[in-house]
Amino acid sequence: MNFNKVGVVQVFCHLHPDMNATILVVPNAWYTRPNEHGAFTFTGLSPGAYQVVVWHQAAGFFRKRIQVSEGAARISMEIPLAVNAPKP
């Protein structure tokens, strides 16, 4: 299946209400998913300025501009979630 628009696609099962999926359609080949500690990496980036976009199901989108040098760039992003918020 191909998606023609960038954005969030929610998929639901008509037979099983607890079954669902979220597909995040991105405009390029640069995407990743964080590990259990929230860390992620990209490899093969050329030095330069980039915009990192983070999405969380309950909190939405967050953007940060970063500068990548010859070695690597380290960033930190905080996602504001309530401690006792119900899980989606």
C-alpha beads as a LAMMPS data file, in Angstrom:
LAMMPS data file: protein, C-alpha beads

88 atoms
87 bonds

1 atom types
1 bond types

-500.0 500.0 xlo xhi
-500.0 500.0 ylo yhi
-500.0 500.0 zlo zhi

Masses

1 110.0

Atoms # bond

1 1 1 0.000 0.000 0.000
2 1 1 1.266 3.480 -0.848
3 1 1 0.264 6.674 0.913
4 1 1 0.097 9.907 -1.094
5 1 1 -0.025 12.308 1.860
6 1 1 2.297 12.848 4.821
7 1 1 0.640 12.418 8.209
8 1 1 -0.839 10.012 10.722
9 1 1 -3.039 7.137 9.547
10 1 1 -5.155 5.335 12.139
11 1 1 -6.129 1.759 11.256
12 1 1 -8.931 0.016 13.157
13 1 1 -10.349 -3.509 13.059
14 1 1 -14.120 -3.705 12.620
15 1 1 -14.262 -7.144 14.256
16 1 1 -11.883 -6.595 17.178
17 1 1 -12.237 -3.173 18.837
18 1 1 -8.977 -3.624 20.786
19 1 1 -6.967 -4.101 17.580
20 1 1 -5.605 -0.943 16.015
21 1 1 -2.465 0.471 14.465
22 1 1 -0.942 3.840 13.797
23 1 1 1.049 4.481 10.638
24 1 1 3.176 7.610 10.463
25 1 1 3.776 8.585 6.827
26 1 1 6.960 10.641 6.504
27 1 1 8.158 12.766 3.548
28 1 1 11.579 11.104 3.257
29 1 1 13.560 7.965 4.044
30 1 1 14.884 9.279 7.375
31 1 1 12.841 7.800 10.188
32 1 1 13.457 5.633 13.224
33 1 1 11.843 4.379 16.369
34 1 1 13.402 4.901 19.817
35 1 1 14.557 1.995 21.940
36 1 1 13.126 1.178 25.388
37 1 1 15.250 3.978 26.901
38 1 1 14.068 6.593 24.397
39 1 1 17.395 6.740 22.522
40 1 1 17.624 6.673 18.735
41 1 1 20.276 7.097 16.049
42 1 1 20.522 7.961 12.381
43 1 1 23.524 6.854 10.328
44 1 1 24.836 8.221 7.068
45 1 1 23.796 11.842 7.592
46 1 1 25.960 14.478 5.931
47 1 1 27.038 17.440 8.064
48 1 1 24.492 20.241 7.993
49 1 1 21.313 21.639 9.486
50 1 1 18.318 19.353 9.960
51 1 1 14.897 19.456 11.550
52 1 1 14.045 16.518 13.816
53 1 1 10.338 15.789 14.133
54 1 1 9.154 13.557 16.989
55 1 1 5.639 12.152 17.234
56 1 1 3.952 10.597 20.256
57 1 1 0.459 9.119 20.097
58 1 1 -0.777 10.977 23.184
59 1 1 1.269 14.191 22.896
60 1 1 1.460 14.898 19.159
61 1 1 4.321 16.392 17.113
62 1 1 7.446 18.169 18.373
63 1 1 10.143 19.762 16.213
64 1 1 13.726 20.768 16.881
65 1 1 16.413 22.175 14.569
66 1 1 19.831 20.565 14.982
67 1 1 23.295 20.983 13.505
68 1 1 25.148 17.785 12.566
69 1 1 28.953 18.017 12.498
70 1 1 31.478 15.527 11.126
71 1 1 31.096 13.216 14.119
72 1 1 27.579 13.232 15.445
73 1 1 24.898 15.393 17.003
74 1 1 23.363 14.801 20.390
75 1 1 19.870 16.054 21.088
76 1 1 17.383 15.806 23.893
77 1 1 13.645 16.217 23.530
78 1 1 11.141 16.184 26.342
79 1 1 7.610 15.001 25.607
80 1 1 5.171 16.499 28.120
81 1 1 3.052 13.601 29.344
82 1 1 1.077 13.525 32.559
83 1 1 2.539 10.962 34.974
84 1 1 -0.800 9.339 35.718
85 1 1 -2.409 9.815 32.331
86 1 1 -4.356 6.851 30.974
87 1 1 -2.527 4.888 28.294
88 1 1 -3.972 5.206 24.786

Bonds

1 1 1 2
2 1 2 3
3 1 3 4
4 1 4 5
5 1 5 6
6 1 6 7
7 1 7 8
8 1 8 9
9 1 9 10
10 1 10 11
11 1 11 12
12 1 12 13
13 1 13 14
14 1 14 15
15 1 15 16
16 1 16 17
17 1 17 18
18 1 18 19
19 1 19 20
20 1 20 21
21 1 21 22
22 1 22 23
23 1 23 24
24 1 24 25
25 1 25 26
26 1 26 27
27 1 27 28
28 1 28 29
29 1 29 30
30 1 30 31
31 1 31 32
32 1 32 33
33 1 33 34
34 1 34 35
35 1 35 36
36 1 36 37
37 1 37 38
38 1 38 39
39 1 39 40
40 1 40 41
41 1 41 42
42 1 42 43
43 1 43 44
44 1 44 45
45 1 45 46
46 1 46 47
47 1 47 48
48 1 48 49
49 1 49 50
50 1 50 51
51 1 51 52
52 1 52 53
53 1 53 54
54 1 54 55
55 1 55 56
56 1 56 57
57 1 57 58
58 1 58 59
59 1 59 60
60 1 60 61
61 1 61 62
62 1 62 63
63 1 63 64
64 1 64 65
65 1 65 66
66 1 66 67
67 1 67 68
68 1 68 69
69 1 69 70
70 1 70 71
71 1 71 72
72 1 72 73
73 1 73 74
74 1 74 75
75 1 75 76
76 1 76 77
77 1 77 78
78 1 78 79
79 1 79 80
80 1 80 81
81 1 81 82
82 1 82 83
83 1 83 84
84 1 84 85
85 1 85 86
86 1 86 87
87 1 87 88
